[in-house]
Amino acid sequence: MKINSITMDLHAEELIRMALKEDISSEDVSTNSVMPESVRGTVDLIAKQDGVICGLPVFEKVFRLLGDDIEIVFYAADGDDVKAGQKLACMTGDIRVLLSGERVALNYLQRMSGIATYTRTVAKLLEGSGTKLLDTRKTTPNNRIFEKYAVTVGGGHNHRYNLSDGVMLKDNHIGAAGGITKAVEMARDYASFVRKIEVETEDLDMVREAVEAGADIIMLDNMDHDTIAEALRIIDGKAETECSGNVTKENVAALRDLGVDYISSGALTHSAGCLDISMKNLHPVAE
């Protein structure tokens, strides 16, 4: 399942409400202390670091859920490259809403932009190779929809969204079934005929068994360059291929010449940093 802006928007509101409830269990004591009544104000959204911006609709949704009189003018869009010091948006509305929503909104925006930035760096290293860059399920609980959307904004592709989204027989599934052949047979009997079956392999003997069992996709897990090359010769186009295991921006370029169909990287979501973005220059405005 590909996570696009429409898919994300369908799921975002409930999750954002949960984040706001976590941050405001009863009231924003600090803001209510200094701003007991509604005063209209304005604030700028500023990038403090070069990167790829992602999550502006989520950022906006946070404030919309806290107040209906917020006006936002954006000077950038998701997927844009931004520079340190660049003004990304200007917001006007109840200062209490601007203050109370600041941290939750920035948490989403900084995290999603960090993932998009890291993903674009890795994706560029694979440009022209014909290999697609995939994410994994190694995501922050309750934030998967946002993080996988950020991967697509950064130029990557989504692997399965969750356990209901596809059949992937990993080492423990294979162990539980009693081997690759039996696991694939059981999956064929149980899963819908429209679902592909992916098998994780760790050595060439497992690759041979996966080919013979009729796996649709064969994952080559934590193999070195020469072993992957030999595995591809064994597979010989009989299945789609995915390379996985500790793939990062530091080593992905070494895999681009192999010709695998997909390279998956948990680092896109679990190791990406946050892009430094701030709300600055808050001040009241005349009514």
PyRosetta script that sets phi, psi and omega in degrees:
from pyrosetta import init, pose_from_sequence

init()
pose = pose_from_sequence("MKINSITMDLHAEELIRMALKEDISSEDVSTNSVMPESVRGTVDLIAKQDGVICGLPVFEKVFRLLGDDIEIVFYAADGDDVKAGQKLACMTGDIRVLLSGERVALNYLQRMSGIATYTRTVAKLLEGSGTKLLDTRKTTPNNRIFEKYAVTVGGGHNHRYNLSDGVMLKDNHIGAAGGITKAVEMARDYASFVRKIEVETEDLDMVREAVEAGADIIMLDNMDHDTIAEALRIIDGKAETECSGNVTKENVAALRDLGVDYISSGALTHSAGCLDISMKNLHPVAE")
pose.set_psi(1, 122.9)
pose.set_omega(1, 177.2)
pose.set_phi(2, -84.5)
pose.set_psi(2, 132.2)
pose.set_omega(2, 178.9)
pose.set_phi(3, -93.9)
pose.set_psi(3, 109.0)
pose.set_omega(3, 174.9)
pose.set_phi(4, -110.9)
pose.set_psi(4, -176.1)
pose.set_omega(4, -175.5)
pose.set_phi(5, -63.8)
pose.set_psi(5, -33.1)
pose.set_omega(5, -179.9)
pose.set_phi(6, -70.1)
pose.set_psi(6, -46.9)
pose.set_omega(6, 178.2)
pose.set_phi(7, -58.4)
pose.set_psi(7, -45.7)
pose.set_omega(7, -178.7)
pose.set_phi(8, -62.8)
pose.set_psi(8, -42.4)
pose.set_omega(8, -177.3)
pose.set_phi(9, -63.1)
pose.set_psi(9, -31.4)
pose.set_omega(9, 179.2)
pose.set_phi(10, -65.1)
pose.set_psi(10, -29.1)
pose.set_omega(10, -175.3)
pose.set_phi(11, -105.7)
pose.set_psi(11, -15.5)
pose.set_omega(11, -166.9)
pose.set_phi(12, -67.3)
pose.set_psi(12, -42.2)
pose.set_omega(12, -169.1)
pose.set_phi(13, -59.6)
pose.set_psi(13, -46.0)
pose.set_omega(13, -179.0)
pose.set_phi(14, -61.5)
pose.set_psi(14, -41.4)
pose.set_omega(14, -178.4)
pose.set_phi(15, -69.6)
pose.set_psi(15, -38.1)
pose.set_omega(15, 178.1)
pose.set_phi(16, -66.3)
pose.set_psi(16, -39.5)
pose.set_omega(16, 176.8)
pose.set_phi(17, -59.3)
pose.set_psi(17, -40.7)
pose.set_omega(17, 178.0)
pose.set_phi(18, -62.2)
pose.set_psi(18, -41.0)
pose.set_omega(18, 179.2)
pose.set_phi(19, -65.6)
pose.set_psi(19, -39.5)
pose.set_omega(19, 178.1)
pose.set_phi(20, -67.3)
pose.set_psi(20, -38.5)
pose.set_omega(20, 178.1)
pose.set_phi(21, -66.1)
pose.set_psi(21, -33.3)
pose.set_omega(21, 176.3)
pose.set_phi(22, -64.6)
pose.set_psi(22, -38.4)
pose.set_omega(22, -175.4)
pose.set_phi(23, -87.5)
pose.set_psi(23, -24.3)
pose.set_omega(23, -179.5)
pose.set_phi(24, -130.1)
pose.set_psi(24, 85.6)
pose.set_omega(24, -177.1)
pose.set_phi(25, -71.4)
pose.set_psi(25, -32.0)
pose.set_omega(25, 176.7)
pose.set_phi(26, -138.1)
pose.set_psi(26, -47.1)
pose.set_omega(26, 178.4)
pose.set_phi(27, -160.0)
pose.set_psi(27, 164.0)
pose.set_omega(27, 172.2)
pose.set_phi(28, -91.2)
pose.set_psi(28, 95.1)
pose.set_omega(28, -173.0)
pose.set_phi(29, -63.0)
pose.set_psi(29, -42.1)
pose.set_omega(29, -177.6)
pose.set_phi(30, -62.0)
pose.set_psi(30, -49.0)
pose.set_omega(30, -178.6)
pose.set_phi(31, -66.3)
pose.set_psi(31, -43.9)
pose.set_omega(31, -179.0)
pose.set_phi(32, -66.3)
pose.set_psi(32, -24.0)
pose.set_omega(32, 177.8)
pose.set_phi(33, -68.7)
pose.set_psi(33, -41.2)
pose.set_omega(33, -174.6)
pose.set_phi(34, -100.0)
pose.set_psi(34, -10.7)
pose.set_omega(34, -178.0)
pose.set_phi(35, -137.8)
pose.set_psi(35, 72.8)
pose.set_omega(35, -175.2)
pose.set_phi(36, -69.4)
pose.set_psi(36, -19.8)
pose.set_omega(36, 179.8)
pose.set_phi(37, -128.9)
pose.set_psi(37, 162.9)
pose.set_omega(37, -179.3)
pose.set_phi(38, -67.6)
pose.set_psi(38, 126.8)
pose.set_omega(38, 174.0)
pose.set_phi(39, -133.0)
pose.set_psi(39, 130.8)
pose.set_omega(39, -178.5)
pose.set_phi(40, -76.6)
pose.set_psi(40, 136.3)
pose.set_omega(40, -179.3)
pose.set_phi(41, -146.8)
pose.set_psi(41, 176.2)
pose.set_omega(41, 179.8)
pose.set_phi(42, -136.9)
pose.set_psi(42, 152.5)
pose.set_omega(42, -179.5)
pose.set_phi(43, -151.1)
pose.set_psi(43, 149.6)
pose.set_omega(43, -179.8)
pose.set_phi(44, -102.3)
pose.set_psi(44, 147.6)
pose.set_omega(44, 172.7)
pose.set_phi(45, -104.1)
pose.set_psi(45, 120.6)
pose.set_omega(45, -171.4)
pose.set_phi(46, -123.9)
pose.set_psi(46, 131.8)
pose.set_omega(46, 171.0)
pose.set_phi(47, -79.3)
pose.set_psi(47, 131.9)
pose.set_omega(47, 179.0)
pose.set_phi(48, -109.6)
pose.set_psi(48, 7.9)
pose.set_omega(48, -176.3)
pose.set_phi(49, -154.6)
pose.set_psi(49, 145.0)
pose.set_omega(49, 175.1)
pose.set_phi(50, -67.4)
pose.set_psi(50, 143.7)
pose.set_omega(50, 177.5)
pose.set_phi(51, 170.9)
pose.set_psi(51, -163.8)
pose.set_omega(51, 177.8)
pose.set_phi(52, -108.9)
pose.set_psi(52, 123.3)
pose.set_omega(52, -178.7)
pose.set_phi(53, -81.2)
pose.set_psi(53, 139.3)
pose.set_omega(53, 179.8)
pose.set_phi(54, -156.6)
pose.set_psi(54, 135.2)
pose.set_omega(54, 177.1)
pose.set_phi(55, 106.8)
pose.set_psi(55, 13.9)
pose.set_omega(55, -179.6)
pose.set_phi(56, -61.7)
pose.set_psi(56, -39.1)
pose.set_omega(56, 176.2)
pose.set_phi(57, -64.1)
pose.set_psi(57, -33.9)
pose.set_omega(57, 177.7)
pose.set_phi(58, -70.4)
pose.set_psi(58, -43.6)
pose.set_omega(58, 175.5)
pose.set_phi(59, -53.2)
pose.set_psi(59, -48.3)
pose.set_omega(59, -179.2)
pose.set_phi(60, -64.3)
pose.set_psi(60, -41.5)
pose.set_omega(60, -176.5)
pose.set_phi(61, -60.1)
pose.set_psi(61, -34.6)
pose.set_omega(61, 179.1)
pose.set_phi(62, -56.6)
pose.set_psi(62, -48.6)
pose.set_omega(62, -177.4)
pose.set_phi(63, -72.4)
pose.set_psi(63, -34.8)
pose.set_omega(63, 178.0)
pose.set_phi(64, -62.2)
pose.set_psi(64, -34.9)
pose.set_omega(64, -179.9)
pose.set_phi(65, -72.7)
pose.set_psi(65, -21.6)
pose.set_omega(65, -179.6)
pose.set_phi(66, -94.6)
pose.set_psi(66, -21.2)
pose.set_omega(66, -179.1)
pose.set_phi(67, -166.2)
pose.set_psi(67, 145.5)
pose.set_omega(67, -174.7)
pose.set_phi(68, -99.0)
pose.set_psi(68, 5.6)
pose.set_omega(68, -177.2)
pose.set_phi(69, -110.3)
pose.set_psi(69, 18.7)
pose.set_omega(69, -178.8)
pose.set_phi(70, -80.0)
pose.set_psi(70, 132.0)
pose.set_omega(70, 174.1)
pose.set_phi(71, -111.8)
pose.set_psi(71, 128.0)
pose.set_omega(71, -179.2)
pose.set_phi(72, -127.2)
pose.set_psi(72, 128.1)
pose.set_omega(72, 173.3)
pose.set_phi(73, -113.4)
pose.set_psi(73, 117.4)
pose.set_omega(73, -180.0)
pose.set_phi(74, -94.7)
pose.set_psi(74, 141.3)
pose.set_omega(74, 176.6)
pose.set_phi(75, -112.5)
pose.set_psi(75, 10.1)
pose.set_omega(75, 177.3)
pose.set_phi(76, -150.6)
pose.set_psi(76, 165.3)
pose.set_omega(76, 178.6)
pose.set_phi(77, -132.4)
pose.set_psi(77, 157.4)
pose.set_omega(77, 178.2)
pose.set_phi(78, -52.4)
pose.set_psi(78, 132.5)
pose.set_omega(78, -179.7)
pose.set_phi(79, 98.2)
pose.set_psi(79, -11.1)
pose.set_omega(79, 179.2)
pose.set_phi(80, -73.9)
pose.set_psi(80, 143.1)
pose.set_omega(80, 167.8)
pose.set_phi(81, -76.9)
pose.set_psi(81, 131.7)
pose.set_omega(81, 180.0)
pose.set_phi(82, -123.4)
pose.set_psi(82, 158.5)
pose.set_omega(82, -177.5)
pose.set_phi(83, -116.7)
pose.set_psi(83, 153.6)
pose.set_omega(83, 176.9)
pose.set_phi(84, -57.6)
pose.set_psi(84, 131.4)
pose.set_omega(84, -179.2)
pose.set_phi(85, 92.7)
pose.set_psi(85, -7.9)
pose.set_omega(85, -177.7)
pose.set_phi(86, -73.6)
pose.set_psi(86, 135.7)
pose.set_omega(86, 175.9)
pose.set_phi(87, -82.6)
pose.set_psi(87, 119.8)
pose.set_omega(87, -175.2)
pose.set_phi(88, -95.9)
pose.set_psi(88, -29.1)
pose.set_omega(88, -177.9)
pose.set_phi(89, -165.4)
pose.set_psi(89, 161.3)
pose.set_omega(89, 171.2)
pose.set_phi(90, -129.1)
pose.set_psi(90, 129.4)
pose.set_omega(90, -178.5)
pose.set_phi(91, -118.2)
pose.set_psi(91, 140.8)
pose.set_omega(91, 178.4)
pose.set_phi(92, -132.8)
pose.set_psi(92, 137.6)
pose.set_omega(92, 179.4)
pose.set_phi(93, 164.2)
pose.set_psi(93, -165.4)
pose.set_omega(93, 178.9)
pose.set_phi(94, -58.8)
pose.set_psi(94, 121.7)
pose.set_omega(94, -177.8)
pose.set_phi(95, -58.1)
pose.set_psi(95, -32.6)
pose.set_omega(95, -179.7)
pose.set_phi(96, -63.6)
pose.set_psi(96, -37.9)
pose.set_omega(96, 177.5)
pose.set_phi(97, -68.7)
pose.set_psi(97, -43.3)
pose.set_omega(97, 179.9)
pose.set_phi(98, -61.0)
pose.set_psi(98, -40.7)
pose.set_omega(98, -179.1)
pose.set_phi(99, -74.1)
pose.set_psi(99, -43.1)
pose.set_omega(99, -175.0)
pose.set_phi(100, -71.2)
pose.set_psi(100, -29.8)
pose.set_omega(100, -178.9)
pose.set_phi(101, -91.7)
pose.set_psi(101, -7.7)
pose.set_omega(101, -171.3)
pose.set_phi(102, -54.6)
pose.set_psi(102, -53.4)
pose.set_omega(102, -172.2)
pose.set_phi(103, -69.4)
pose.set_psi(103, -43.7)
pose.set_omega(103, 179.4)
pose.set_phi(104, -63.0)
pose.set_psi(104, -44.1)
pose.set_omega(104, -179.3)
pose.set_phi(105, -62.4)
pose.set_psi(105, -43.9)
pose.set_omega(105, 179.7)
pose.set_phi(106, -69.7)
pose.set_psi(106, -34.8)
pose.set_omega(106, 177.6)
pose.set_phi(107, -57.4)
pose.set_psi(107, -46.5)
pose.set_omega(107, 178.1)
pose.set_phi(108, -63.7)
pose.set_psi(108, -49.4)
pose.set_omega(108, -174.1)
pose.set_phi(109, -64.8)
pose.set_psi(109, -43.4)
pose.set_omega(109, -178.9)
pose.set_phi(110, -66.6)
pose.set_psi(110, -43.5)
pose.set_omega(110, -179.1)
pose.set_phi(111, -66.1)
pose.set_psi(111, -48.4)
pose.set_omega(111, -178.4)
pose.set_phi(112, -65.0)
pose.set_psi(112, -38.6)
pose.set_omega(112, 178.5)
pose.set_phi(113, -68.2)
pose.set_psi(113, -35.4)
pose.set_omega(113, 177.0)
pose.set_phi(114, -63.6)
pose.set_psi(114, -42.3)
pose.set_omega(114, 178.8)
pose.set_phi(115, -66.3)
pose.set_psi(115, -44.8)
pose.set_omega(115, 179.2)
pose.set_phi(116, -62.1)
pose.set_psi(116, -38.9)
pose.set_omega(116, -180.0)
pose.set_phi(117, -66.1)
pose.set_psi(117, -46.9)
pose.set_omega(117, 179.4)
pose.set_phi(118, -63.8)
pose.set_psi(118, -43.6)
pose.set_omega(118, -179.5)
pose.set_phi(119, -61.1)
pose.set_psi(119, -42.7)
pose.set_omega(119, -179.4)
pose.set_phi(120, -63.4)
pose.set_psi(120, -37.6)
pose.set_omega(120, 177.7)
pose.set_phi(121, -60.2)
pose.set_psi(121, -45.2)
pose.set_omega(121, -179.3)
pose.set_phi(122, -70.4)
pose.set_psi(122, -43.2)
pose.set_omega(122, -178.1)
pose.set_phi(123, -60.7)
pose.set_psi(123, -37.2)
pose.set_omega(123, 179.8)
pose.set_phi(124, -64.5)
pose.set_psi(124, -29.7)
pose.set_omega(124, 179.3)
pose.set_phi(125, -71.2)
pose.set_psi(125, -16.6)
pose.set_omega(125, 179.2)
pose.set_phi(126, -105.2)
pose.set_psi(126, -0.4)
pose.set_omega(126, -177.8)
pose.set_phi(127, -56.7)
pose.set_psi(127, 133.1)
pose.set_omega(127, 178.0)
pose.set_phi(128, 85.2)
pose.set_psi(128, -4.8)
pose.set_omega(128, -177.0)
pose.set_phi(129, -87.3)
pose.set_psi(129, -19.4)
pose.set_omega(129, -175.5)
pose.set_phi(130, 82.6)
pose.set_psi(130, -0.1)
pose.set_omega(130, 179.1)
pose.set_phi(131, -95.4)
pose.set_psi(131, 130.9)
pose.set_omega(131, 178.9)
pose.set_phi(132, -89.3)
pose.set_psi(132, 138.7)
pose.set_omega(132, 177.6)
pose.set_phi(133, -91.2)
pose.set_psi(133, 125.9)
pose.set_omega(133, -177.6)
pose.set_phi(134, -116.1)
pose.set_psi(134, 151.5)
pose.set_omega(134, 170.3)
pose.set_phi(135, -89.8)
pose.set_psi(135, -171.7)
pose.set_omega(135, 179.0)
pose.set_phi(136, -136.6)
pose.set_psi(136, -171.8)
pose.set_omega(136, 175.5)
pose.set_phi(137, -90.2)
pose.set_psi(137, 11.3)
pose.set_omega(137, 178.7)
pose.set_phi(138, -81.5)
pose.set_psi(138, 72.3)
pose.set_omega(138, -175.2)
pose.set_phi(139, -121.5)
pose.set_psi(139, 167.1)
pose.set_omega(139, 177.4)
pose.set_phi(140, -74.5)
pose.set_psi(140, 128.3)
pose.set_omega(140, 179.8)
pose.set_phi(141, -50.4)
pose.set_psi(141, 135.2)
pose.set_omega(141, 179.9)
pose.set_phi(142, 69.4)
pose.set_psi(142, 5.3)
pose.set_omega(142, 177.3)
pose.set_phi(143, -122.6)
pose.set_psi(143, 10.4)
pose.set_omega(143, -176.0)
pose.set_phi(144, -59.2)
pose.set_psi(144, -42.2)
pose.set_omega(144, -177.2)
pose.set_phi(145, -60.2)
pose.set_psi(145, -38.3)
pose.set_omega(145, -179.5)
pose.set_phi(146, -74.4)
pose.set_psi(146, -41.3)
pose.set_omega(146, -175.7)
pose.set_phi(147, -72.0)
pose.set_psi(147, -38.3)
pose.set_omega(147, 177.8)
pose.set_phi(148, -71.7)
pose.set_psi(148, -32.5)
pose.set_omega(148, 172.8)
pose.set_phi(149, -62.1)
pose.set_psi(149, -42.1)
pose.set_omega(149, -179.6)
pose.set_phi(150, -62.5)
pose.set_psi(150, -35.1)
pose.set_omega(150, 176.5)
pose.set_phi(151, -61.0)
pose.set_psi(151, -44.1)
pose.set_omega(151, -179.3)
pose.set_phi(152, -67.0)
pose.set_psi(152, -36.5)
pose.set_omega(152, 177.4)
pose.set_phi(153, -64.3)
pose.set_psi(153, -34.5)
pose.set_omega(153, 179.7)
pose.set_phi(154, -79.1)
pose.set_psi(154, -5.1)
pose.set_omega(154, 177.2)
pose.set_phi(155, 104.7)
pose.set_psi(155, 6.2)
pose.set_omega(155, 175.3)
pose.set_phi(156, -93.0)
pose.set_psi(156, -176.2)
pose.set_omega(156, -179.9)
pose.set_phi(157, -128.0)
pose.set_psi(157, 154.7)
pose.set_omega(157, -179.8)
pose.set_phi(158, -89.1)
pose.set_psi(158, 131.3)
pose.set_omega(158, 167.4)
pose.set_phi(159, -77.8)
pose.set_psi(159, -162.8)
pose.set_omega(159, 179.1)
pose.set_phi(160, -60.3)
pose.set_psi(160, 145.0)
pose.set_omega(160, -177.7)
pose.set_phi(161, -75.2)
pose.set_psi(161, -44.7)
pose.set_omega(161, 179.6)
pose.set_phi(162, -151.5)
pose.set_psi(162, -173.1)
pose.set_omega(162, -175.1)
pose.set_phi(163, -66.0)
pose.set_psi(163, -18.2)
pose.set_omega(163, 179.4)
pose.set_phi(164, -87.7)
pose.set_psi(164, -4.1)
pose.set_omega(164, -168.5)
pose.set_phi(165, -93.4)
pose.set_psi(165, -9.5)
pose.set_omega(165, -179.0)
pose.set_phi(166, 176.5)
pose.set_psi(166, 166.5)
pose.set_omega(166, 180.0)
pose.set_phi(167, -98.2)
pose.set_psi(167, 116.8)
pose.set_omega(167, 172.7)
pose.set_phi(168, -128.5)
pose.set_psi(168, 114.5)
pose.set_omega(168, -178.0)
pose.set_phi(169, -95.4)
pose.set_psi(169, 100.8)
pose.set_omega(169, -179.4)
pose.set_phi(170, -91.5)
pose.set_psi(170, -177.5)
pose.set_omega(170, -172.5)
pose.set_phi(171, -55.2)
pose.set_psi(171, -41.7)
pose.set_omega(171, -177.6)
pose.set_phi(172, -74.4)
pose.set_psi(172, -30.6)
pose.set_omega(172, 173.3)
pose.set_phi(173, -65.0)
pose.set_psi(173, -43.6)
pose.set_omega(173, -179.9)
pose.set_phi(174, -63.5)
pose.set_psi(174, -41.5)
pose.set_omega(174, 177.7)
pose.set_phi(175, -64.1)
pose.set_psi(175, -39.7)
pose.set_omega(175, -179.9)
pose.set_phi(176, -66.1)
pose.set_psi(176, -35.8)
pose.set_omega(176, -177.6)
pose.set_phi(177, -81.1)
pose.set_psi(177, -23.3)
pose.set_omega(177, -178.4)
pose.set_phi(178, 99.0)
pose.set_psi(178, 19.3)
pose.set_omega(178, 177.1)
pose.set_phi(179, 134.9)
pose.set_psi(179, 163.7)
pose.set_omega(179, -177.4)
pose.set_phi(180, -63.0)
pose.set_psi(180, -47.5)
pose.set_omega(180, -176.7)
pose.set_phi(181, -57.9)
pose.set_psi(181, -46.5)
pose.set_omega(181, -179.6)
pose.set_phi(182, -67.3)
pose.set_psi(182, -40.2)
pose.set_omega(182, -179.0)
pose.set_phi(183, -62.8)
pose.set_psi(183, -43.9)
pose.set_omega(183, 179.2)
pose.set_phi(184, -65.5)
pose.set_psi(184, -42.0)
pose.set_omega(184, 178.7)
pose.set_phi(185, -59.9)
pose.set_psi(185, -44.7)
pose.set_omega(185, -179.8)
pose.set_phi(186, -66.7)
pose.set_psi(186, -38.2)
pose.set_omega(186, 178.8)
pose.set_phi(187, -65.6)
pose.set_psi(187, -39.9)
pose.set_omega(187, 177.6)
pose.set_phi(188, -61.7)
pose.set_psi(188, -38.9)
pose.set_omega(188, -179.2)
pose.set_phi(189, -70.9)
pose.set_psi(189, -34.0)
pose.set_omega(189, -172.5)
pose.set_phi(190, -91.7)
pose.set_psi(190, -48.4)
pose.set_omega(190, -171.5)
pose.set_phi(191, -77.4)
pose.set_psi(191, 156.0)
pose.set_omega(191, 176.7)
pose.set_phi(192, -59.3)
pose.set_psi(192, 148.0)
pose.set_omega(192, -178.6)
pose.set_phi(193, -64.0)
pose.set_psi(193, -17.1)
pose.set_omega(193, -178.9)
pose.set_phi(194, -82.6)
pose.set_psi(194, -8.3)
pose.set_omega(194, -177.4)
pose.set_phi(195, -92.7)
pose.set_psi(195, 132.5)
pose.set_omega(195, 172.9)
pose.set_phi(196, -76.9)
pose.set_psi(196, 155.2)
pose.set_omega(196, 178.7)
pose.set_phi(197, -114.7)
pose.set_psi(197, 121.2)
pose.set_omega(197, 178.5)
pose.set_phi(198, -105.9)
pose.set_psi(198, 138.8)
pose.set_omega(198, -179.7)
pose.set_phi(199, -122.9)
pose.set_psi(199, 130.9)
pose.set_omega(199, 175.8)
pose.set_phi(200, -85.9)
pose.set_psi(200, 129.4)
pose.set_omega(200, 178.1)
pose.set_phi(201, -123.0)
pose.set_psi(201, 149.1)
pose.set_omega(201, -177.0)
pose.set_phi(202, -118.2)
pose.set_psi(202, -12.3)
pose.set_omega(202, 178.2)
pose.set_phi(203, -151.8)
pose.set_psi(203, 175.3)
pose.set_omega(203, -174.0)
pose.set_phi(204, -69.8)
pose.set_psi(204, -30.6)
pose.set_omega(204, 176.5)
pose.set_phi(205, -63.8)
pose.set_psi(205, -40.0)
pose.set_omega(205, 177.6)
pose.set_phi(206, -66.9)
pose.set_psi(206, -35.9)
pose.set_omega(206, 177.5)
pose.set_phi(207, -61.6)
pose.set_psi(207, -47.0)
pose.set_omega(207, 179.8)
pose.set_phi(208, -59.4)
pose.set_psi(208, -43.0)
pose.set_omega(208, -178.9)
pose.set_phi(209, -66.7)
pose.set_psi(209, -39.0)
pose.set_omega(209, 179.4)
pose.set_phi(210, -64.1)
pose.set_psi(210, -39.3)
pose.set_omega(210, 177.4)
pose.set_phi(211, -63.6)
pose.set_psi(211, -47.8)
pose.set_omega(211, -178.3)
pose.set_phi(212, -65.3)
pose.set_psi(212, -31.0)
pose.set_omega(212, 179.7)
pose.set_phi(213, -77.2)
pose.set_psi(213, -12.6)
pose.set_omega(213, 177.8)
pose.set_phi(214, 85.8)
pose.set_psi(214, 29.9)
pose.set_omega(214, 176.7)
pose.set_phi(215, -60.4)
pose.set_psi(215, 141.3)
pose.set_omega(215, 178.7)
pose.set_phi(216, -78.0)
pose.set_psi(216, -37.4)
pose.set_omega(216, 179.9)
pose.set_phi(217, -132.2)
pose.set_psi(217, 134.9)
pose.set_omega(217, 178.2)
pose.set_phi(218, -117.9)
pose.set_psi(218, 119.6)
pose.set_omega(218, 177.8)
pose.set_phi(219, -90.5)
pose.set_psi(219, 129.9)
pose.set_omega(219, 178.7)
pose.set_phi(220, -101.6)
pose.set_psi(220, 101.1)
pose.set_omega(220, -167.9)
pose.set_phi(221, -98.8)
pose.set_psi(221, 121.8)
pose.set_omega(221, 174.8)
pose.set_phi(222, 54.7)
pose.set_psi(222, 40.5)
pose.set_omega(222, 176.1)
pose.set_phi(223, -99.3)
pose.set_psi(223, 149.3)
pose.set_omega(223, 176.0)
pose.set_phi(224, -78.1)
pose.set_psi(224, 172.7)
pose.set_omega(224, -172.4)
pose.set_phi(225, -57.0)
pose.set_psi(225, -48.0)
pose.set_omega(225, -176.8)
pose.set_phi(226, -67.0)
pose.set_psi(226, -36.8)
pose.set_omega(226, 179.4)
pose.set_phi(227, -67.7)
pose.set_psi(227, -39.4)
pose.set_omega(227, 177.1)
pose.set_phi(228, -61.5)
pose.set_psi(228, -44.2)
pose.set_omega(228, 179.8)
pose.set_phi(229, -59.8)
pose.set_psi(229, -41.5)
pose.set_omega(229, 178.6)
pose.set_phi(230, -68.7)
pose.set_psi(230, -38.8)
pose.set_omega(230, 178.2)
pose.set_phi(231, -61.4)
pose.set_psi(231, -39.5)
pose.set_omega(231, 179.1)
pose.set_phi(232, -65.4)
pose.set_psi(232, -34.6)
pose.set_omega(232, 176.9)
pose.set_phi(233, -67.1)
pose.set_psi(233, -37.7)
pose.set_omega(233, 178.7)
pose.set_phi(234, -67.1)
pose.set_psi(234, -43.2)
pose.set_omega(234, -178.2)
pose.set_phi(235, -67.8)
pose.set_psi(235, -43.8)
pose.set_omega(235, 171.7)
pose.set_phi(236, 50.6)
pose.set_psi(236, 42.8)
pose.set_omega(236, 175.5)
pose.set_phi(237, 79.8)
pose.set_psi(237, 3.2)
pose.set_omega(237, -178.9)
pose.set_phi(238, -77.6)
pose.set_psi(238, -11.8)
pose.set_omega(238, 178.0)
pose.set_phi(239, -152.6)
pose.set_psi(239, 156.9)
pose.set_omega(239, 170.4)
pose.set_phi(240, -71.0)
pose.set_psi(240, 155.6)
pose.set_omega(240, -174.7)
pose.set_phi(241, -125.7)
pose.set_psi(241, 142.3)
pose.set_omega(241, 178.1)
pose.set_phi(242, -133.8)
pose.set_psi(242, 131.5)
pose.set_omega(242, 176.5)
pose.set_phi(243, -103.2)
pose.set_psi(243, 133.2)
pose.set_omega(243, -176.4)
pose.set_phi(244, -148.3)
pose.set_psi(244, 163.7)
pose.set_omega(244, 174.9)
pose.set_phi(245, 114.2)
pose.set_psi(245, 99.6)
pose.set_omega(245, 175.7)
pose.set_phi(246, 56.4)
pose.set_psi(246, 39.2)
pose.set_omega(246, 177.3)
pose.set_phi(247, -85.2)
pose.set_psi(247, 124.9)
pose.set_omega(247, -179.7)
pose.set_phi(248, -134.0)
pose.set_psi(248, 176.4)
pose.set_omega(248, 179.1)
pose.set_phi(249, -65.7)
pose.set_psi(249, -20.3)
pose.set_omega(249, -179.1)
pose.set_phi(250, -76.6)
pose.set_psi(250, -26.1)
pose.set_omega(250, -174.6)
pose.set_phi(251, -123.9)
pose.set_psi(251, -3.9)
pose.set_omega(251, -174.0)
pose.set_phi(252, -65.1)
pose.set_psi(252, -31.9)
pose.set_omega(252, -177.4)
pose.set_phi(253, -62.9)
pose.set_psi(253, -27.4)
pose.set_omega(253, -179.3)
pose.set_phi(254, -70.3)
pose.set_psi(254, -12.0)
pose.set_omega(254, -177.8)
pose.set_phi(255, -101.1)
pose.set_psi(255, -7.7)
pose.set_omega(255, -170.1)
pose.set_phi(256, -68.2)
pose.set_psi(256, -24.1)
pose.set_omega(256, -176.4)
pose.set_phi(257, -84.3)
pose.set_psi(257, -6.2)
pose.set_omega(257, -172.7)
pose.set_phi(258, -75.0)
pose.set_psi(258, -32.7)
pose.set_omega(258, -179.6)
pose.set_phi(259, 88.2)
pose.set_psi(259, 21.3)
pose.set_omega(259, 175.1)
pose.set_phi(260, -70.1)
pose.set_psi(260, 154.9)
pose.set_omega(260, -179.2)
pose.set_phi(261, -72.6)
pose.set_psi(261, -38.6)
pose.set_omega(261, -175.0)
pose.set_phi(262, -138.6)
pose.set_psi(262, 147.6)
pose.set_omega(262, 167.8)
pose.set_phi(263, -125.1)
pose.set_psi(263, 122.7)
pose.set_omega(263, 179.3)
pose.set_phi(264, -104.9)
pose.set_psi(264, 143.7)
pose.set_omega(264, -176.3)
pose.set_phi(265, -140.9)
pose.set_psi(265, 111.9)
pose.set_omega(265, 174.6)
pose.set_phi(266, -66.0)
pose.set_psi(266, -22.6)
pose.set_omega(266, -178.7)
pose.set_phi(267, -61.8)
pose.set_psi(267, -25.1)
pose.set_omega(267, -179.5)
pose.set_phi(268, -55.7)
pose.set_psi(268, -35.7)
pose.set_omega(268, -178.7)
pose.set_phi(269, -108.9)
pose.set_psi(269, -38.2)
pose.set_omega(269, -174.1)
pose.set_phi(270, -86.4)
pose.set_psi(270, -14.4)
pose.set_omega(270, -177.3)
pose.set_phi(271, -120.5)
pose.set_psi(271, -1.5)
pose.set_omega(271, 177.6)
pose.set_phi(272, -71.3)
pose.set_psi(272, 141.6)
pose.set_omega(272, 176.3)
pose.set_phi(273, -84.0)
pose.set_psi(273, -172.8)
pose.set_omega(273, 176.6)
pose.set_phi(274, -104.3)
pose.set_psi(274, 137.2)
pose.set_omega(274, 175.8)
pose.set_phi(275, -77.4)
pose.set_psi(275, 135.0)
pose.set_omega(275, -176.9)
pose.set_phi(276, -77.0)
pose.set_psi(276, 112.3)
pose.set_omega(276, -179.5)
pose.set_phi(277, -137.5)
pose.set_psi(277, 141.3)
pose.set_omega(277, -176.8)
pose.set_phi(278, -136.4)
pose.set_psi(278, 157.0)
pose.set_omega(278, 167.5)
pose.set_phi(279, -100.0)
pose.set_psi(279, 122.6)
pose.set_omega(279, -173.3)
pose.set_phi(280, -133.6)
pose.set_psi(280, 163.8)
pose.set_omega(280, 172.1)
pose.set_phi(281, 66.3)
pose.set_psi(281, 36.8)
pose.set_omega(281, 177.1)
pose.set_phi(282, -68.3)
pose.set_psi(282, 130.8)
pose.set_omega(282, 176.4)
pose.set_phi(283, -159.2)
pose.set_psi(283, 153.6)
pose.set_omega(283, 178.4)
pose.set_phi(284, -66.8)
pose.set_psi(284, 153.7)
pose.set_omega(284, 175.4)
pose.set_phi(285, -126.5)
pose.set_psi(285, 153.3)
pose.set_omega(285, -179.2)
pose.set_phi(286, -70.2)
pose.set_psi(286, 140.3)
pose.set_omega(286, 178.5)
pose.set_phi(287, -71.1)
pose.dump_pdb("model.pdb")
